[in-house]
Amino acid sequence: MSEFEKYYPKISNLSTKFLDNPELGFKEYQTSKLIEDEIKSISPSIKVEHYLGTGLKVIFDNHKPKTIGIIAEMDALYQPKHFKANPETGAAHACGHYTQVGIALAMINEIVKAERLKEFGTNLAFIFTPAEEFVDLDWRQEQKAKHKLDYFGGKQEAIKQGLFDHINYCVSVHAIGEEFKQRTVEINCDLAGFNFKYFDFYGEASHAAFAPESGVNAQSIATLFTTALALQRQQIKNPNRIRFNPVVIGENTESINVIPDHVKMGSDLRFFDIKYVQSLMKKFDQAAQGCASALGGKAKITTQVGYLPLHSNREMNALVKDTFLQEDRIPGLIENRGYTMAAGDIGDVGFIMPTIQIGYGGWTGTIHGSDFKLIDPEFVLKIFPEFVFNSTLNISNHLEKIDEYHHTKREYLKALKKMEG
Ligand SMILES: [Zn+2]
């Protein structure tokens, strides 16, 4: 019996504990403690490094020049209708991150119990990251105002703190939000980047019946702006690789017989091309200013930087595919979808170094929805961890096949600054 098989009942049990204890990003205290306790139970001599309150890092030094990072996200998202939601916080594991933790722990267990470290051509670093989901934004905004956070993604903050400084390649995994007839993994799938744009339109209030002519209707400006963005779609290069969704946010507290003097709109803007999106953001700003000025009002624009796009490293993926071809317990491989408009802060890691995200099935229901649920735990927590382990091993022994690149932390922070406009 392999160590993955022996460990399965334990990790399956522990994963249920993670599922039953969902915590929002940067607040994964119980989850983090359970992970640390489990690492110590695998081997009390493993050194666990802490960062950002809940983040954990474990290094297996193999006396090699290069290091592969293996990432596991710890956070839940806000989905109060989920069948396992925390009734107080609304947090729920509707994105399956808790199984990423299980997969990483199964790999750590294999390294220790089966003494596998020496087979690797690199060192290994297991990084348990907080806050992948872009949620709980009011709280994060408060932390930002108090200078406790600069960015809303856990990996972004971790990069800023130097957690990825000595790592050369990263392997991450993520649940696929689809139900498959057979056990399935996915490679070669890029993730979009995104930014949040906010547009405050200001007009002049007046009596809507008695003196509408002396007002400036902020809602009319917002309507004009929505139309301008819709017309702008025609001028967009590769429109299938760009998404935006302008919506009015915030409530109108004025009476309906008053010409509204303020309307707040927001839109996310998803993209793959960092340079192109900067020029697109300028066009959006120009449209907002133009629409406000056309009706005699004003516009204030703010940008909240989101995540960078992930260009999943194709050479590393090719090595994962080689591993897949040796693995007869997993029949399904998706390798040609190319991209999804979903996003993650793993994209920020990919900006710095060659990075992949391997998708795994085993789920039913709608990802991020109320019914997202693990239906094939044996695949996800026993077979797939071994597959990721073997893929990482294969990558570590074929580094010459990967075009290595490295952006420094400074270059990364500069790129984010540019995204803020
Ligand atoms: Zn996720």
Boltz pocket constraint, residues with backbone or C-beta under 6 A from the ligand:
constraints:
  - pocket:
      binder: B
      contacts: [[A, 95], [A, 96], [A, 97], [A, 132], [A, 174]]
      max_distance: 6.0
